[in-house]
Amino acid sequence: MAAIASGIARIECATPADLETAEATVAAFDDQAFSLTDRTSLAIMERLAVNDSLAFDADFRIYRYGPDRRRAFTVLP
């Protein structure tokens, strides 16, 4: 917690718009079972223009966003 307080990372809260985007993801990817946590994280990443992620499940590799849902996040490892 001290590292976060010192500025190494920042805590970002979901906005109502992020939750709406997360809900829209259900319809856009109706063949996937993205969790609410993943959908909200994806929405926040889009809003903040974060392009890179660290993920251990396939959800962040499957998700597409932007015009015609052609953009993908760079996912590590």
Secondary structure by P-SEA (a helix, b strand, c coil): ccccccccbbbbbbcaaaaaaaaaaaaaaccccccaaaaaaaaaaaaaccccccccccccccccccccccccccccc
